[in-house]
């Protein structure tokens, strides 16, 4: 039990430091990109049926 306490405290501080660094640099937002134009795939994601515009 006494061996787990320093490991737990160290893990807690590592997690806190990682969270502070990611918030400061906003690493995750660098990889998130919004589509610039509405294409067939993004229309389907928004619930728009692209086949309604095409008349057979």
C-alpha positions in Angstrom: 0.0 0.0 0.0 2.8 2.4 0.8 4.4 1.8 -2.6 1.2 2.8 -4.4 0.9 6.2 -2.8 4.0 7.8 -4.6 3.0 6.3 -7.9 -0.6 7.7 -7.6 0.7 11.1 -6.6 3.2 11.1 -9.5 0.5 10.0 -12.0 -1.9 12.7 -10.8 0.8 15.4 -11.3 1.7 14.1 -14.7 -2.0 14.2 -15.8 -2.4 17.7 -14.5 0.7 18.9 -16.3 -0.4 17.3 -19.6 -3.8 18.9 -19.3 -2.3 22.3 -18.7 0.0 22.0 -21.6 -2.7 20.9 -24.0 -5.0 23.7 -23.0 -2.2 26.3 -23.4 -1.1 25.1 -26.9 -4.6 23.8 -28.0 -3.0 20.8 -29.7 -6.2 19.0 -30.4 -7.9 22.0 -32.2 -5.0 22.0 -34.7 -6.2 18.8 -36.2 -10.0 19.6 -36.2 -11.1 21.1 -39.5 -14.5 22.2 -40.5 -15.6 21.6 -44.1 -15.3 24.7 -46.2 -18.2 23.9 -48.6 -21.2 21.7 -48.4 -20.6 18.6 -50.5 -22.5 15.3 -50.7 -20.7 13.7 -47.7 -21.1 16.7 -45.4 -24.7 17.1 -46.5 -25.4 13.6 -45.4 -23.8 14.4 -42.0 -26.2 17.3 -41.5 -29.2 15.2 -42.5 -29.7 16.7 -46.0 -30.6 14.2 -48.7 -28.6 15.1 -51.8 -30.8 12.9 -54.0 -33.8 15.2 -53.6 -32.1 17.9 -55.8 -31.6 15.4 -58.6 -34.7 14.7 -60.7 -34.7 11.5 -62.8 
